[in-house]
Amino acid sequence: MALFQSSVLKKYLKQLDGDTVAKAYKKYTKYFHDTAIQQNIRESKEEQYQAKLLDELFVNVLGYTLNPQPNFNLTTEFKNV
């Protein structure tokens, strides 16, 4: 079973700007397709890599703003005390 209906995917894919997607994919492949980085990721514990993943994927590739920047829309996990 698909995660999204194909009609929903088509609708939202039509709304994407091709140049923006191409630039983001170029940034993604430059970092995540690097074999040395892939090996280091595999050898890291989740806690070690969490902040870097947020920064590389969500901030640099997808354009989110990470806390503590003003008007952030992404934050690290936190524990309630």
N, C-alpha and C positions, 0 to 999 in steps of 0.2 A: 504494500500500500504506500502510495506517495505521501510525502509530508504536506504538499500543497496540490490543489487541483491545477491541472495544466492551464485552464482558462485564467486562473488567478496569477500564475507565473507569467503567462504571456502579457497580461495587462500591465504588470509592474515592470517587466523587462522592457516594454515599449517606452516607458517613462524615463529610462536611464539614458544618460548622455554617454555616447560611445567613447569620446575622448577621455572623460573622467574615469570610466571603467578601465580603459587601456592604461592610463597613468597609474591607477591604483594597482592594477595587476603587475605592472612593471616593478613597482616598489615591493610588492609582495614576493615576486619571484627572486628579486635581487637578494632579499634577506632569507626567506624560507626555503629556497632551492639551493642554497649554499651547503655543500655536503659537510663541511666542518661545523657549521652552525647546527645542522640537523643532528650530528653526532653528539654535540654538547647538550642539545635539548634532550635527547634520549637518555643521557647520563645524569641529568639534573633531576632533583626532586621537585615536585610541584611548587612547593613554597619558594624554592630558589628561583624558579623561572617565572612565576606569576606576574611580577611587576614588569619584567621585560616584555612578556607577551602582550600585556595591556598596552605598553608603550609602542612596540613595533607594529602590532596588528591593528589595534583599535585606534590609536592616535595617529601614527604615521601613514597607515594604509587607508583606513576607513574614515578618518577625519574627526573622531570624537575628541572631546576636551576632558582631560583627566584632572580630577581634584588634586591640588588646591587651586588650579587656575580659575579665574573668574568665569562665571556662567558654565561651570563644568556639567557634563552629562554622563560622566563615567567615574566610578570610584572603586577602590580596592575593597575586598571583603573586610568586614570588621565584626568584632564580637561584642555582643551586648554584655555589659557588666552587671 
